[in-house]
């Protein structure tokens, strides 16, 4: 192999030139008797050394490149994936804003699976070994379109919901529930894709990705980060008289926890605040904020060993959707997340009320939970500080999401037929989902007449009814997407009111509780500008928060 700094094999170097072996001596080496001599043996020896060094360097470069590629393939091969959404109500990915910037919504799921020796040792509860996993931690992470802020919304494990229909890739169907089901059971209905479907159904927030972690994954990640500081107001030991509890034992004040102790912290309910899942959720928020601060301190490019350790730990710990199935995609996502300063991270809990139908359980608080979900849908910062300021020329202050982290582009819209050719069935759903009001008599007839007046002459009312809080247009097949959107536009409904489902035939307009009178639905109130206090917002820079301890669990 030749290099530009080495002369041709047969050409002697000039006196004073640097020899190819780097010795710094003249290439014209004196002969045995002090003369110049022909130097042939020496030159041939040097040429052999040059060729050997060049060959070795080339081999090392190739080996390094091959090793990096093989290591990359090795890491990619360890990434575990599952289907993103097993439900029927697929909203598609998040849509770009006016600047072309795209928000990201990622559902973080903590699984209590006890499916191997490591998880069984950490999880305990032998009677649950081999049983269906539960999604005991559910947090929706919203990264704003301009990357100026991040919002996290937790759903308490004890929340009762109506479960959507979920269909596994192999065809197994989990029918929609007829009554309320505890939210953590969604994971056992086909996997994380059903947990995503349950969130989509409740919140109408498009979810772009999910990331799921189990017990051993939490321990591995906590060890890789090197410890996370947390605070308790008093000595605490999470253990009841009958042996229940996480086993966490900490002295009062700030403690740095990692490994199994970190898992204990995240699982503790007996000993924190009122001993319910609601206190545990707050403790999880404290841990995540602290972990984010520590990650910023430790994950430096100057510390490749730490980065490598974190990368391997994360990959082994998680299951992700197919949109995050490559190292470069996960890396690009981490870059996007890192753009948000910790002071613009807001942790919240879905506002809730105690259920009147299931003792000891909670349900979403109707007005305030929806307000929180709406803020996420409309990309409104939960901390009340707004988004990043545009530049003076009106351009966005942050670049749009990179192609690898932004959701895939949506297919071209299905063109709509002329209104007179679009058949629409109209159902009366004005009683609302909770059935708190009676349906308005004749409402389907009245709204069908409104549609006819707008040119949809094939609109007909039907005796079939429904139960919806907001008016929605549902359609059954992709070729009807454009027609359904045209119906919504004519009525002044938002794009989020259009849904594809197999539960209807053709296009069906459900007249919801928001349209009990008049020729148009009641417009929604102005969007809130800050998370409600009932969401218990916690700022990412707040390192003074300290967990209150439940009476009877101190030592």
N, C-alpha and C positions, 0 to 999 in steps of 0.2 A: 504494500500500500504506500502511495507517495503523498507527501504533504507539501504545501507550497513553500515551506521554509527549508526544504531539503532539495539539494541540487540533484541532477540526474545521476544514476548509479556510477557511470563512468567518468564523471566530471570532477576533477579535483577542486577542493575548496581553496579559496584564495587565502594568503597569509592574513591573519587578523580576523577572519570570519569566525563566527561561533560554530563549533561543530554540532552535528545533529544530536549527539548524546548529551548535550547540555553541559559539558565539562568546562567550557569557557576557554579551553586551550586552542592554539592554532591547529588547523586541520593538517598542516604540513609538519608532521611530527618528526623530529630528528631521527636519523638512522642510528644503528648501534654504535657507530663510531663518531657520532656528533655531527655528521653531515646530514644533508637533507635526505639522502638515500631515496630509493624509489617508494618506500612506505607501503608497498603493495599488501603485505600480510596484515599490517595494521588497518589499512583502509577496508580490506575484505572483512576483517573482524568487526570493524565499526558498522559496516553495511549490514552484517548479519544481526548485530545488536539493534540497529535501527529497525530492520524488518521485524525482529522479534518484539521490540517495544510497540511498534505500530500495530502489529497483529494482536498483541495483548490488549492494548487500549481499545482497538476495534471490538474485540471480543467482550471486554468489560462493558463498553457502551451498549452493544447488542444485548448482552446478558441483563444489564440494568433495565433497558427498555422492555425486553421480554418479561423480566421479572415483574416490572411495574404493570405490564399488561395482564400477566397471569394473576397478579395480586388483585388487580381491578376486577378480572373475571371471577376470582375467588370471592370477593366481597359481593359482587352482583349475584353470584350463585347462592349466597346466604340470605338474600332478601326474600322474605315470605310475603305473599300477596293473597288477597281475597277480593271478592266482587264488591264494588263500591255501594251499589244500591239494589236491594232485592225487592223493593216495592214497585208499585205501579205508577205512583206520582213522582216522576222524574222531572225535576225542574230544569235540568241542564246545568252547565257551569255558570259561575258568576258572570255578569255582563259588565263590559267596560263603561266607565263614566264618560262625560263630555270631553275629557282630555285624552281618552284612550287608555286610561289606567284601569286595571282590573283588581278588585278586591279578592281575597282568598278566604274561604271558610273551611276549616279543618276540624273534624270531630275527633277528639282525643278520648280513647276508651281504655279503661282499666279493667282487665278481665280477672276474675277470681278462679280461673280454671285450675283444677288440681289433677292435671292430666299426665304428670310425670313425677318422678321421685323428688326432684328439686322443688317443684311447686307444692307438692304434698307436704314436704317437710316445713316449708315456709307458711303454708296456708292452714295447716291443722285441719280440724273438723273432719275426721275420718269418715263420717257418715256421708260426706259429699264427694268422696273420691270417685272419679269416673262419671260423675253426674254432669248434666248440661252446665256450661259456664254461664256466669252472670256478669253483666256489665255494671259492676259496682261503682265505677267512676265514669262519668260522662261530662265532658267539657267541650263546648264549641268555641274554637279559637277563630276570631275574625281579625284578619290583617287588612287594614284600610287600603283603599285603592292607591292613595298617595304615599303609603308606607309611613305616615306620620304617627299612627297610633295603633294599638292592638286592644281588642276587647275579648274577654273570656267569660262565657256564661256557663255555669254548672247547673246540672239538673240533679237534685237530691235523689239518692238511690231509692227512697221510699215513695217517689212520685207515682201516682196512679194515672194511667193513660188508656185510651182505646188503641189497640195494636192494629196496624195495617196488615193487609194481605202481603205475605212475603213468599217468593218463589225461588227455590234454590236452582243453581245451574243445571243440576241433574233432573229437574222437573218436580221435585217434591214441593208440595204447596202447604204453607201454613196459613190457614184462612184468617181473615180479619176477626178480631175478638168481638164477642157479643156484649161483653161487659168490660169493666176496668181491669187492667192488668198492670202489675208493678213494672216500672220502666226497665229495671235491670234484667227482666226475663227476655227482653228483645234479642239478646245475644244467642239465646238457645233456640231461636226461631230461624235458623239457617246461617247465623254468623253475624259479623259486624255490619254487613249490608242491610240487615233488618233493623239494627240500631239506627243506622243512617236513615232508613225509611221512616222510622218512628219520629225522629227529629224533623224530617222534612214535612211529614203530615201535620205535626203540631205547630211548627214555626213558620212554614212556607219560606224558609231560608234555603237557597241553593247550596248544597254541600259539595265542595270540589274534591276533598280528600278525607281519608280517615287514617289514623295511626293508633294501633292497639298494642298494649303492653301487658305482660302478666307479672306475677309476683317476682319471679327470679330476674325478670328484666328490670324492675324497679331497683332491686338490690345491685345488679350489675352497673346500671347507670349511675346510681348514687356513689358507688365505689370509684367509678371512672372519673367523676367530677371531683372527687377528693373530699367530700363532706359539705354539708349545707347547714348554716347556722339557723337555729329556731329558738323560740323563747317561750317559757311557761312562767306563770305568775307565782306558782307554788310548786313544791315537790309533787310529782305525780307518779302514780303507778296504775296502769290500766289493767286491773284484774279484779273481778267480782269474787264473792265468797264461793260461788259454785264453779269458779275457774274460767269464766268467760272474760274476754278482753284481749287486747293485742299484746299485752306483756310489756308495753313501753314503760320504762322507769327512768325518770330524769330529775335532777335537782332543780330548784327554782333558778330562774335566770336564763341566760343564753347558753345553749349547748350546740356543738357541731356534731351532727349525726350523719352517718353513712351506712351503706350496706343494709343489713337486716333491721337495724334500728330505724333507718329511714322508712322502710316498709311498715314498721310498727307505727310510726308517726302517721303515715298516710291512712292506716287502717283504724286508728283509734277513734272510738266513739265513747266507750265507757271511760270517763275521766275528764273529757273535754266539755266545758260549758254545761249543757243540760243533759248530756249523755245520749243525744240523738244523732242521726246522720247529718243534721244541719250544722252542728258544731264541727263534725268531722270535715264537712265541705270547707268551712272557713279555715281549718288547719291546713287543708290541702292547698288552698290559695296562698297562705303564708309560705308554705314550703316552695311552691312553684315560683313565687316572686323572688324568694331568697336564692333559689337555684338559678334563676335568670341572672341575678346579680353576680353570683359566683362564676357562672359560665362566662360572663363578660370578662371577668378577671383572669380566668385560667385558660380559655381557649384562644391563645395567641399563636400567630403564625411562627413566632420565634420558639415555640415549644412543640415541635412536630410529634414527639412521643406522646404528649398529652392529647393532641388532636387525633392521632392514630388510635389511641386507647378509647377516646370518646366515640370515634367512628365505628370501631369494631363492636363496642358495647351497644351502641344504638341499633346497629344492624341485627345483632343477635337477639336484641330485646323486643323487636317490634314485628307486627304484621301490618302491612300497608295496602292501599288500593293499587291497582295496576298503573295508575298515573304517577306513582312514586317508586317504580320498580327498578330504577337504576341509580347508581351512586351519584352520577352527575345531577340527577333530578333532586335527590335529597340534599346535595350540597347547595344547589341553586336555591332551594327552599330555605335552607339555613341562612343564606346570604340575605334573602328577602326579610326574614324574621329579625335578623340582626340590625336592620336599618332603623328599627323602632327603639328609641331610648327607653330605659326601664321606667322613667318618670311618666311615660305615656301609655303604660300597660295598666289596664283596669280589670281586676278580677271581680266577678259578681256571681250571685246565686239567683236562679230564677225565682221571682216572687211567688210565694205559695200560701195556701190556706190549708188548715187541717181538713181532711176529707170527712164529710158527713156520711159517706157510704162505706168507708173502710177504716175501722178504728186504728189509730196510731199511724196512719198514712197521710200523705199530703197530695194536693192537686194544684195545678197552676192557678195563681190568683188572676181572675179573668182580665181585669183592665191593666194591671201593672205588668203582668207577665207579657201580655201582648205588646205593651209599650216598649219593653226591653227588646223583644224580638223585632219589632218594627225598626228600632234604631239600628240593629244589625243589618236588616234587609236594606235599609236606606243609607248605610255606610255613615252613620252619625256617631261620632266619638262619645263613649260613655262617660268620659271625665269632664264633659262640658266645655272643653277648650277648642273644639272645632278641629278642622283638618289643617294640613300644612298650607301656608299662604302661597298663592300663585306669584310668580315673578312679575315685575312691572309690565312686561309685554304680554301678560296673560297666559304664558305657558306654564305647565305644572312645575312645581318645585322638586318633584321626584320623578325619575323615569318610570315608565309603565313596567309592569311585571315582565321579566324576561320570558321568551317563548317556552322555556322548559318548565317554568313554574306557573305560568298562566294556564287556565283551563283551556282545553282544545277549542278551537274556533267552532262556532255553531254552524250547522248546515244552512244553506240558503233557505230563506223562508218559502213555505209553500204558497204559491200565488192563490189569491182568493177569487172565487167565482163572483159574478154579479150578484148583489143582494137578492134579487128576485129568484135566483136559482138555488139559494142556500136554504135547506130545510132545517128548522130549529124546533125542538120540543121544549116547552116551558113548564117547569114544575114549581109548585108552591113549597118553599122551604123556609117560610117567614117565622116559624116558631123558634128557630135557633137551635144550636147543638145541645144546649142544656134543657131544652123543652120548657123553659121558664115562661114562655108566652104562647098563647094559642095562635095557630096559623090564621092569617087574614083571609076571610072568605072571598073567593073570586079573584085572588091576586094573580094567579097564573093567566087568567083570561085578560086582565087589565094589561099586564106586561106584554103578552102576545100581541095585543092591539098596538102597543107602543112600537114594537118591532115592525109590524105591518106598515105603520105610518112612516117608518124609516126605509121602506122599500123591501123589507124581508117578508114578502107576501106568502111564503110557505111556512111562516111561524105559526105553530099551533099549540094551544094549551093541552095539558094532559091531566088525567085524574091521579097520576102517580105524584107522590110528594117527596119531600126530603127534609133535612134539618141542617141549615147552614147559618153561621153568624154573618157572613158576608156573601154577597152574590158572586157566583162562580159559573164559568162556561166550561163544560167538560166535553171532550170529543174522543172517539174510539179508535181512530186510525190516523197514521201520519199524513195521508192525503187530504185530511180534513183540517189540518193545523191552520192553514191560511184562512179558511172559511170561519173557523172558531175565533181567530184573532179579529176578523172583520166584524163579527157580532159584538165582541167586547169593545172594540173601538167605537162602534156606532152608539153604544150605551154609555160611553165614557168610563169604562172599567179599565183598571191597570193591567199590564201584561201578565202580572203574577196571578190574575184571576182566571187565566186560561190553563187548563190541565188536561193531560192525556190520561185516559184510564180505560180498562176493559170492562168496567162496571156499567157502562152505558153503550147504547147503540146510536151511531150518528153523532149529532151535536145536541146537547141538552143544556139549557139555561136553568140553573137553580136560583130562584129569587130568594135571597137571604133575609135575615132579620134587619139588615140595613136598608131594606127597600120595602117597607110596609105600606107606604103611601107615595103618591106623586108619580111623576114620569121619569124619575132618575133616582138612583140609590143615594142615601144620605152620605154626603162626603165625609171622609174621616176627619177627626180633629187634627189640628196642627201636630206635627211630630214633636216629641219631647226633645230637649237639648241636653239632657243629663240623665244618667241612670237614676231610677227612683231609689230612695233610701232603703226601701224594703228589699232591694237587691244586694244590700250590704257591700257597696263598692270598696275595694281595697287597691290603693295605688302601688305600682311596682317599686317605687323608691321608698316606701314606708318600711323602714327596718326597726321601727319602735313597737310594732304590734306584738302583743304577747298574749298567748292563749290563757283564758280563764279556766280554772280547774273546778271540776264538779265536786261538791262536798262528798266526803267519804272516800276519796281516791287520792288522799295525800299521805305522806309518810314523814 
